[in-house]
């Protein structure tokens, strides 16, 4: 454990009851005295750093620290503790609920995107990654330096921090698991300013907690990831689905889940349903060449009475680019500022029983398809006997969804508006989720914090995100951060003592 000496002037220390203005002045003075780089208020840089990914949820920080070193992170954390301001790491700023900005006004934002270095050990193939690196940059460096990869999501601008600490699903997850599964160790700044290493052998309770709920316990200053050899070929594919009425949805979805449950989806295959008001497709990335894909997918095509509508063979990085929907992959510019106005919800569920499937299909056709906004539903083929995600033992980390049968599908429901978000949008997605959960036992569903839903209250959010792991997480929170320095509205609450 490494403590950073820091002298804070007496004038910088304010009571918890002080006004927001006094706290801003105090945190500014403390950061200045500690020589922590900051983003100047009212500057162009401030506007970028304080901008949310979800334009519906803007918040005003008390201050924005932009560390360039681990010592800067430690000093910023100590300043927040001294002044009585909550602190939040912001890696890529892609939180659906603006939790990197604190999820409310008045927090110290520790803007990490100036710390984006990635190095690959040529012998161990372990990647050391700074906490502000974005997925596209990591993928680029690993591939260019050693034709290596680790499992992660499809959006190149997403930061590694929140993504990997809370799961990290993408088009390699059925084959290689979640991003969190590739973390071998991390250096973490705790609420007392100390720097500790967390791994299976050092601070194992912290390491367990980081792998699924990491934003609650400290600020990761450095990650170490295992990597795998990137396959020489991957093949993207699409299958158009005739899900234009509820009976077709029930029939097709039922066939798909039986195929998945019975081991029909080989390990090399990664797949999702993408639906909106205009069309529904199966999309995927097969880790192999086009010929192997066509052989592997033929049984599913027969079940669905469907055909491949698109097949393209790529190298690894071309495959990433194909589903990134972005010309820019290697993103390191702190000025990167992508945003949308939206509401989103998530689910992880078991196979759907007939009554639930019928209710969900009816909602899709009779309600969702009549909403003429830019909404979509993604249904990821998540579990099943061949999934690397559900092959990980349930107790290996705090990520909660590891049962190959109970955790079969991962869903994202996303409703975007090109103007102010409409009041009826919340009921639209809430109703769709209720169509699922109204007929399922609580043990057969949960929610995924990387698609955070700010409409959930704190107690409900903790329960659906962490399920059976919540009690242990709360005990670790009490040990490491009892005053909740690392707080946001859905943060793990310390256990009562």
C-alpha positions as CSV (number, residue, x, y, z in Angstrom):
1,X,0.0,0.0,0.0
2,X,1.4,3.4,-1.0
3,X,0.2,6.6,0.7
4,X,0.8,9.9,-1.0
5,X,1.8,12.7,1.3
6,X,-0.3,15.8,0.7
7,X,-0.5,19.0,2.5
8,X,-3.8,20.8,2.2
9,X,-4.0,24.4,3.4
10,X,-6.5,25.0,6.2
11,X,-8.5,27.3,4.1
12,X,-9.2,24.5,1.6
13,X,-10.9,22.4,4.2
14,X,-14.6,23.2,4.5
15,X,-17.5,21.6,6.4
16,X,-19.9,19.2,4.7
17,X,-22.6,21.9,5.3
18,X,-20.7,24.5,3.2
19,X,-22.3,26.1,0.2
20,X,-21.6,24.7,-3.3
21,X,-19.7,27.9,-4.1
22,X,-17.5,27.5,-1.0
23,X,-16.8,23.9,-1.9
24,X,-15.9,24.8,-5.5
25,X,-13.4,27.4,-4.1
26,X,-12.0,24.9,-1.7
27,X,-11.5,22.1,-4.2
28,X,-10.0,24.5,-6.6
29,X,-7.5,25.7,-4.0
30,X,-6.7,22.2,-2.9
31,X,-6.0,20.9,-6.4
32,X,-3.9,23.9,-7.2
33,X,-1.8,23.4,-4.0
34,X,-1.4,19.7,-4.9
35,X,-0.3,20.7,-8.4
36,X,-3.1,18.6,-10.0
37,X,-3.9,19.7,-13.6
38,X,-7.5,20.9,-13.9
39,X,-9.8,22.0,-16.6
40,X,-10.5,25.7,-16.4
41,X,-14.1,26.6,-15.8
42,X,-16.0,28.2,-18.8
43,X,-13.3,27.2,-21.2
44,X,-13.9,25.2,-24.4
45,X,-12.1,22.3,-22.7
46,X,-14.5,22.5,-19.8
47,X,-17.5,22.4,-22.1
48,X,-16.1,19.2,-23.7
49,X,-15.0,17.5,-20.4
50,X,-18.4,18.3,-18.7
51,X,-20.5,17.2,-21.6
52,X,-22.5,14.0,-21.1
53,X,-22.9,11.2,-23.6
54,X,-26.7,11.4,-22.8
55,X,-27.7,15.0,-23.5
56,X,-30.8,14.4,-21.4
57,X,-28.7,14.2,-18.3
58,X,-26.2,17.2,-18.0
59,X,-24.6,17.9,-14.6
60,X,-22.2,20.6,-13.4
61,X,-19.1,19.4,-11.6
62,X,-17.6,21.2,-8.7
63,X,-14.2,20.8,-10.5
64,X,-12.6,18.7,-13.2
65,X,-9.2,17.2,-12.5
66,X,-7.3,15.9,-15.5
67,X,-4.5,13.8,-14.1
68,X,-1.4,12.9,-16.1
69,X,0.1,10.6,-13.5
70,X,-1.0,8.2,-10.8
71,X,0.1,10.7,-8.2
72,X,-2.3,13.3,-9.6
73,X,-5.1,10.8,-9.2
74,X,-4.1,10.2,-5.6
75,X,-3.9,13.9,-4.8
76,X,-7.3,14.6,-6.4
77,X,-8.9,11.9,-4.3
78,X,-7.4,13.3,-1.2
79,X,-8.6,16.8,-2.1
80,X,-12.1,15.5,-2.6
81,X,-12.0,13.8,0.8
82,X,-10.6,16.8,2.6
83,X,-13.2,19.2,1.1
84,X,-16.1,16.9,1.4
85,X,-16.9,16.5,-2.3
86,X,-17.8,13.2,-3.9
87,X,-15.4,12.0,-6.5
88,X,-16.0,10.1,-9.7
89,X,-13.6,8.7,-12.4
90,X,-14.5,9.4,-16.0
91,X,-12.8,7.1,-18.5
92,X,-14.6,7.7,-21.8
93,X,-17.6,9.5,-20.5
94,X,-20.1,7.0,-22.1
95,X,-22.3,6.4,-19.1
96,X,-25.9,6.3,-20.1
97,X,-26.8,7.9,-16.8
98,X,-23.9,10.4,-16.7
99,X,-22.3,8.7,-13.7
100,X,-18.9,9.8,-14.9
101,X,-20.1,13.3,-14.0
102,X,-21.4,12.1,-10.7
103,X,-25.1,11.6,-11.8
104,X,-25.8,14.9,-10.0
105,X,-24.3,18.4,-9.6
106,X,-21.3,19.2,-7.4
107,X,-18.9,16.3,-7.8
108,X,-15.2,16.2,-8.5
109,X,-14.8,14.6,-11.9
110,X,-11.5,12.8,-12.3
111,X,-11.2,13.0,-16.1
112,X,-8.9,10.2,-17.1
113,X,-8.8,10.4,-20.9
114,X,-5.4,12.1,-21.0
115,X,-4.0,8.8,-19.6
116,X,-4.4,6.4,-22.6
117,X,-1.1,4.5,-23.0
118,X,-1.2,0.8,-23.9
119,X,1.8,-1.5,-23.8
120,X,2.0,-5.1,-24.7
121,X,4.6,-7.5,-23.2
122,X,5.9,-9.5,-26.2
123,X,6.6,-12.6,-24.0
124,X,3.6,-12.8,-21.6
125,X,1.2,-11.1,-23.9
126,X,-0.1,-9.1,-21.0
127,X,-1.3,-5.6,-21.9
128,X,-0.9,-2.8,-19.4
129,X,-3.5,-0.2,-20.1
130,X,-4.0,3.3,-18.6
131,X,-7.5,4.0,-17.3
132,X,-8.5,6.6,-20.0
133,X,-7.8,4.4,-23.0
134,X,-10.7,3.9,-25.3
135,X,-11.6,0.5,-26.8
136,X,-10.6,1.4,-30.3
137,X,-7.2,2.6,-29.3
138,X,-6.6,-0.5,-27.2
139,X,-7.7,-2.8,-30.1
140,X,-5.4,-0.9,-32.5
141,X,-2.3,-1.1,-30.4
142,X,-2.8,-4.7,-29.5
143,X,-3.3,-5.7,-33.1
144,X,-0.4,-3.6,-34.4
145,X,2.1,-4.7,-31.8
146,X,1.4,-8.4,-31.7
147,X,-1.8,-9.4,-33.6
148,X,-3.4,-9.7,-30.1
149,X,-6.8,-8.9,-28.8
150,X,-9.0,-9.0,-25.7
151,X,-12.8,-9.3,-25.6
152,X,-14.7,-6.0,-25.5
153,X,-17.6,-4.1,-27.0
154,X,-18.2,-2.6,-30.4
155,X,-18.0,1.2,-29.7
156,X,-14.5,2.5,-30.2
157,X,-15.0,5.6,-28.2
158,X,-16.0,3.9,-25.0
159,X,-13.5,4.1,-22.2
160,X,-11.9,1.0,-20.8
161,X,-12.7,1.9,-17.2
162,X,-16.4,1.6,-16.8
163,X,-16.8,-0.8,-19.6
164,X,-14.5,-3.5,-18.3
165,X,-15.2,-3.0,-14.6
166,X,-18.9,-3.7,-15.1
167,X,-18.9,-6.4,-17.7
168,X,-18.1,-5.4,-21.2
169,X,-20.0,-7.5,-23.8
170,X,-19.4,-7.5,-27.5
171,X,-19.0,-9.5,-30.7
172,X,-16.2,-11.7,-29.2
173,X,-18.0,-12.4,-25.9
174,X,-19.6,-15.7,-26.8
175,X,-16.2,-16.9,-27.9
176,X,-14.0,-15.2,-25.3
177,X,-16.1,-13.9,-22.5
178,X,-16.5,-10.3,-21.2
179,X,-13.9,-7.6,-20.9
180,X,-13.9,-8.1,-17.1
181,X,-12.8,-11.7,-17.6
182,X,-9.5,-10.6,-19.1
183,X,-8.4,-8.4,-16.2
184,X,-5.5,-10.1,-14.3
185,X,-4.7,-7.2,-11.9
186,X,-5.2,-3.5,-11.4
187,X,-3.6,-0.7,-9.5
188,X,-6.3,1.1,-7.6
189,X,-6.4,4.5,-5.7
190,X,-8.6,4.0,-2.6
191,X,-10.7,6.6,-0.7
192,X,-7.8,7.3,1.7
193,X,-5.4,8.1,-1.2
194,X,-3.4,4.9,-1.0
195,X,-2.4,3.0,-4.1
196,X,-2.9,-0.8,-3.9
197,X,-2.6,-3.7,-6.4
198,X,-5.6,-5.9,-6.6
199,X,-5.3,-9.4,-8.0
200,X,-6.2,-13.0,-7.1
201,X,-3.3,-13.0,-4.6
202,X,-3.1,-9.4,-3.5
203,X,-6.2,-7.8,-2.0
204,X,-8.4,-10.6,-3.4
205,X,-11.7,-9.1,-1.9
206,X,-11.1,-5.9,-3.7
207,X,-10.2,-7.8,-6.9
208,X,-13.4,-9.7,-6.6
209,X,-15.4,-6.5,-6.2
210,X,-13.7,-4.7,-9.0
211,X,-14.7,-7.4,-11.5
212,X,-18.4,-6.4,-11.8
213,X,-18.8,-3.3,-9.6
214,X,-15.5,-1.6,-9.9
215,X,-16.6,2.1,-9.9
216,X,-17.7,1.8,-6.3
217,X,-14.4,1.1,-4.6
218,X,-11.7,3.4,-6.0
219,X,-10.2,4.7,-9.1
220,X,-8.3,2.2,-11.2
221,X,-5.0,3.8,-12.2
222,X,-3.7,1.0,-14.4
223,X,-5.2,-2.3,-15.8
224,X,-3.4,-5.4,-16.8
225,X,-5.3,-7.6,-19.3
226,X,-4.6,-11.1,-20.7
227,X,-4.9,-11.2,-24.4
228,X,-5.6,-13.8,-27.1
229,X,-4.2,-14.3,-30.6
230,X,-6.6,-12.4,-32.9
231,X,-8.0,-14.8,-35.5
232,X,-6.7,-14.3,-39.0
233,X,-10.2,-14.1,-40.4
234,X,-13.6,-13.1,-39.0
235,X,-16.9,-13.1,-40.9
236,X,-19.7,-10.7,-40.5
237,X,-23.2,-11.8,-41.5
238,X,-26.8,-10.8,-41.5
239,X,-30.1,-12.7,-41.7
240,X,-33.3,-10.8,-42.3
241,X,-36.2,-12.0,-40.1
242,X,-39.9,-11.7,-41.0
243,X,-40.9,-10.6,-37.6
244,X,-43.7,-8.4,-38.8
245,X,-46.5,-9.9,-36.7
246,X,-46.6,-11.3,-33.2
247,X,-47.0,-14.9,-34.3
248,X,-43.8,-14.7,-36.4
249,X,-41.9,-13.2,-33.4
250,X,-43.1,-16.0,-31.1
251,X,-42.2,-18.7,-33.6
252,X,-38.8,-17.3,-34.6
253,X,-37.8,-16.3,-31.1
254,X,-38.9,-19.7,-29.7
255,X,-36.8,-21.5,-32.3
256,X,-33.8,-19.3,-31.6
257,X,-33.8,-19.9,-27.9
258,X,-34.2,-23.6,-28.2
259,X,-31.3,-23.7,-30.6
260,X,-29.2,-21.6,-28.2
261,X,-30.2,-23.7,-25.1
262,X,-29.5,-26.9,-26.8
263,X,-25.9,-26.0,-27.8
264,X,-26.6,-25.2,-31.4
265,X,-24.5,-22.0,-31.3
266,X,-20.8,-22.9,-31.6
267,X,-18.2,-21.1,-29.6
268,X,-16.9,-19.3,-32.6
269,X,-20.2,-17.7,-33.4
270,X,-21.3,-14.3,-31.9
271,X,-24.8,-13.1,-32.7
272,X,-27.6,-10.6,-31.8
273,X,-31.1,-9.7,-33.0
274,X,-31.4,-6.1,-33.9
275,X,-34.9,-4.8,-34.3
276,X,-36.6,-1.5,-34.9
277,X,-39.9,-0.2,-36.3
278,X,-38.8,-0.9,-39.8
279,X,-36.9,-4.3,-39.9
280,X,-35.5,-7.1,-37.7
281,X,-32.2,-8.8,-38.4
282,X,-29.8,-11.4,-37.0
283,X,-26.3,-9.9,-37.1
284,X,-23.1,-11.5,-36.0
285,X,-19.4,-12.0,-36.2
286,X,-18.1,-15.5,-36.7
287,X,-14.5,-16.1,-35.6
288,X,-13.4,-17.9,-38.7
289,X,-13.8,-17.7,-42.5
290,X,-16.9,-17.4,-44.6
291,X,-17.0,-21.1,-45.6
292,X,-16.9,-22.2,-41.9
293,X,-19.6,-19.8,-41.0
294,X,-21.9,-21.1,-43.8
295,X,-21.5,-24.6,-42.5
296,X,-22.0,-23.7,-38.9
297,X,-25.1,-21.6,-39.4
298,X,-26.9,-23.9,-41.7
299,X,-28.9,-25.7,-39.0
300,X,-30.2,-22.4,-37.7
301,X,-31.2,-21.2,-41.2
302,X,-33.2,-24.4,-41.6
303,X,-35.0,-23.8,-38.3
304,X,-35.8,-20.2,-39.2
305,X,-36.6,-21.0,-42.8
306,X,-34.2,-18.1,-43.6
307,X,-31.2,-17.3,-45.7
308,X,-28.0,-15.3,-45.2
309,X,-28.6,-11.8,-46.7
310,X,-25.0,-10.6,-46.2
311,X,-21.6,-12.3,-45.7
312,X,-18.3,-10.5,-45.5
313,X,-14.9,-11.8,-44.6
314,X,-12.5,-9.5,-42.7
315,X,-9.3,-9.4,-40.8
316,X,-9.7,-8.7,-37.1
317,X,-9.6,-4.9,-37.2
318,X,-11.9,-4.7,-40.3
319,X,-14.4,-6.9,-38.4
320,X,-14.2,-4.4,-35.5
321,X,-14.7,-1.5,-37.8
322,X,-17.7,-3.2,-39.5
323,X,-19.8,-3.0,-36.4
324,X,-18.3,0.2,-35.0
325,X,-20.5,2.3,-37.4
326,X,-17.7,4.8,-37.3
327,X,-14.8,5.7,-39.5
328,X,-12.6,6.6,-36.6
329,X,-11.3,3.7,-34.5
330,X,-8.0,4.7,-32.9
331,X,-9.4,7.5,-30.7
332,X,-7.1,9.3,-28.3
333,X,-8.2,13.0,-28.7
334,X,-9.5,14.4,-25.4
335,X,-11.7,16.6,-27.6
336,X,-13.7,13.5,-28.7
337,X,-17.3,14.4,-27.8
338,X,-20.1,12.1,-29.0
339,X,-23.6,12.6,-27.6
340,X,-27.2,11.7,-28.1
341,X,-30.6,12.4,-26.4
342,X,-32.1,9.1,-25.3
343,X,-33.5,6.8,-22.6
344,X,-32.3,3.2,-22.3
345,X,-33.1,0.1,-20.3
346,X,-31.5,-3.3,-20.1
347,X,-32.3,-6.9,-19.2
348,X,-30.6,-10.2,-18.7
349,X,-33.1,-13.1,-18.9
350,X,-33.5,-16.8,-19.0
351,X,-35.3,-18.4,-22.0
352,X,-38.8,-16.9,-22.1
353,X,-41.8,-19.2,-21.3
354,X,-44.6,-19.1,-23.8
355,X,-46.8,-16.7,-22.0
356,X,-44.0,-14.1,-21.5
357,X,-42.9,-14.6,-25.1
358,X,-46.4,-13.9,-26.4
359,X,-46.7,-10.8,-24.2
360,X,-43.3,-9.4,-25.4
361,X,-44.1,-10.2,-29.0
362,X,-47.5,-8.4,-28.7
363,X,-45.9,-5.3,-27.1
364,X,-43.3,-5.2,-29.9
365,X,-45.8,-5.4,-32.7
366,X,-48.8,-3.5,-31.2
367,X,-47.0,-0.8,-29.2
368,X,-43.3,-0.5,-30.1
369,X,-43.8,-0.6,-33.9
370,X,-46.2,2.3,-33.7
371,X,-43.6,4.5,-32.0
372,X,-41.9,6.4,-34.9
373,X,-38.8,7.5,-33.1
374,X,-35.3,6.1,-33.6
375,X,-35.7,3.2,-31.1
376,X,-34.1,-0.2,-31.2
377,X,-34.0,-3.5,-29.3
378,X,-30.8,-5.6,-29.2
379,X,-31.1,-9.2,-28.1
380,X,-27.6,-10.6,-27.6
381,X,-27.2,-14.4,-27.7
382,X,-25.4,-14.3,-24.3
383,X,-25.6,-17.7,-22.6
384,X,-26.1,-21.3,-23.4
385,X,-23.7,-24.3,-23.0
386,X,-21.1,-23.0,-25.4
387,X,-20.8,-19.4,-24.1
388,X,-17.5,-18.3,-22.7
389,X,-19.5,-15.7,-20.6
390,X,-21.4,-18.3,-18.6
391,X,-18.5,-20.7,-18.5
392,X,-16.8,-18.5,-15.8
393,X,-17.6,-19.7,-12.3
394,X,-20.3,-17.6,-10.6
395,X,-18.0,-16.7,-7.7
396,X,-15.0,-15.6,-9.8
397,X,-16.0,-12.0,-9.6
398,X,-18.9,-9.7,-8.6
399,X,-20.4,-9.7,-12.1
400,X,-23.7,-11.4,-11.4
401,X,-24.9,-13.1,-14.6
402,X,-23.1,-16.4,-15.2
403,X,-25.7,-19.1,-15.4
404,X,-25.9,-20.7,-18.9
405,X,-29.7,-21.3,-18.7
406,X,-30.9,-18.5,-16.4
407,X,-28.8,-15.9,-18.3
408,X,-29.5,-16.7,-21.9
409,X,-30.2,-13.3,-23.4
410,X,-28.8,-9.8,-22.8
411,X,-31.0,-6.9,-24.0
412,X,-30.6,-3.3,-24.7
413,X,-33.8,-1.2,-25.3
414,X,-32.8,2.2,-26.6
415,X,-35.1,5.1,-27.5
416,X,-33.4,8.1,-29.1
417,X,-34.9,11.5,-29.8
418,X,-33.5,14.2,-32.2
419,X,-35.1,16.9,-30.1
420,X,-36.2,17.1,-26.4
421,X,-36.9,13.6,-25.1
422,X,-40.7,13.1,-25.0
423,X,-42.5,12.5,-21.8
424,X,-44.1,9.3,-23.1
425,X,-40.7,7.8,-23.9
426,X,-40.2,6.6,-20.3
427,X,-43.5,4.7,-20.2
428,X,-42.7,3.2,-23.6
429,X,-39.5,1.4,-22.5
430,X,-40.8,0.8,-18.9
431,X,-43.8,-1.0,-20.4
432,X,-41.6,-3.2,-22.6
433,X,-39.5,-4.3,-19.7
434,X,-42.5,-5.1,-17.7
435,X,-43.8,-7.3,-20.5
436,X,-40.7,-9.4,-19.8
437,X,-40.4,-9.2,-16.0
438,X,-44.1,-9.5,-15.2
439,X,-43.9,-13.3,-15.9
440,X,-40.4,-14.2,-14.7
441,X,-39.1,-15.0,-11.2
442,X,-36.6,-12.5,-10.0
443,X,-33.9,-15.2,-10.1
444,X,-34.5,-15.4,-13.9
445,X,-33.7,-11.7,-14.8
446,X,-31.5,-8.8,-13.9
447,X,-30.2,-5.6,-15.4
448,X,-26.8,-4.6,-16.8
449,X,-25.2,-1.4,-15.4
450,X,-23.3,-0.7,-18.5
451,X,-26.7,0.3,-19.9
452,X,-27.5,2.2,-16.7
453,X,-31.1,3.2,-16.2
454,X,-31.3,6.4,-14.0
455,X,-35.1,5.8,-13.6
456,X,-34.3,3.1,-11.0
457,X,-34.0,4.1,-7.4
458,X,-30.8,3.2,-5.5
459,X,-32.2,0.1,-3.7
460,X,-33.8,-1.3,-6.9
461,X,-30.7,-0.6,-9.0
462,X,-28.3,-2.3,-6.6
463,X,-30.6,-5.4,-6.4
464,X,-31.1,-5.8,-10.2
465,X,-27.4,-5.1,-11.1
466,X,-25.7,-7.3,-8.5
467,X,-28.3,-9.8,-7.3
468,X,-26.7,-12.5,-5.2
469,X,-23.4,-10.6,-4.9
470,X,-24.9,-7.4,-3.3
471,X,-24.4,-8.3,0.4
472,X,-20.7,-9.1,-0.1
473,X,-20.3,-5.9,-2.2
474,X,-21.8,-3.8,0.6
475,X,-19.5,-5.3,3.2
476,X,-16.5,-4.5,1.1
477,X,-17.8,-1.0,0.5
478,X,-18.1,-0.5,4.2
479,X,-14.4,-1.6,4.6
480,X,-12.9,0.5,1.8
481,X,-15.2,3.5,1.4
482,X,-17.5,3.8,4.4
483,X,-18.1,7.6,3.9
484,X,-19.0,7.0,0.2
485,X,-16.4,9.2,-1.4
486,X,-17.0,7.3,-4.6
487,X,-20.7,8.0,-4.8
488,X,-23.3,8.2,-7.6
489,X,-27.0,7.8,-7.3
490,X,-26.9,4.0,-7.9
491,X,-23.7,3.3,-6.1
492,X,-23.3,0.3,-3.8
493,X,-24.3,1.3,-0.3
494,X,-22.0,0.4,2.6
495,X,-23.3,-2.3,4.9
496,X,-24.7,-1.2,8.2
497,X,-22.4,-1.6,11.2
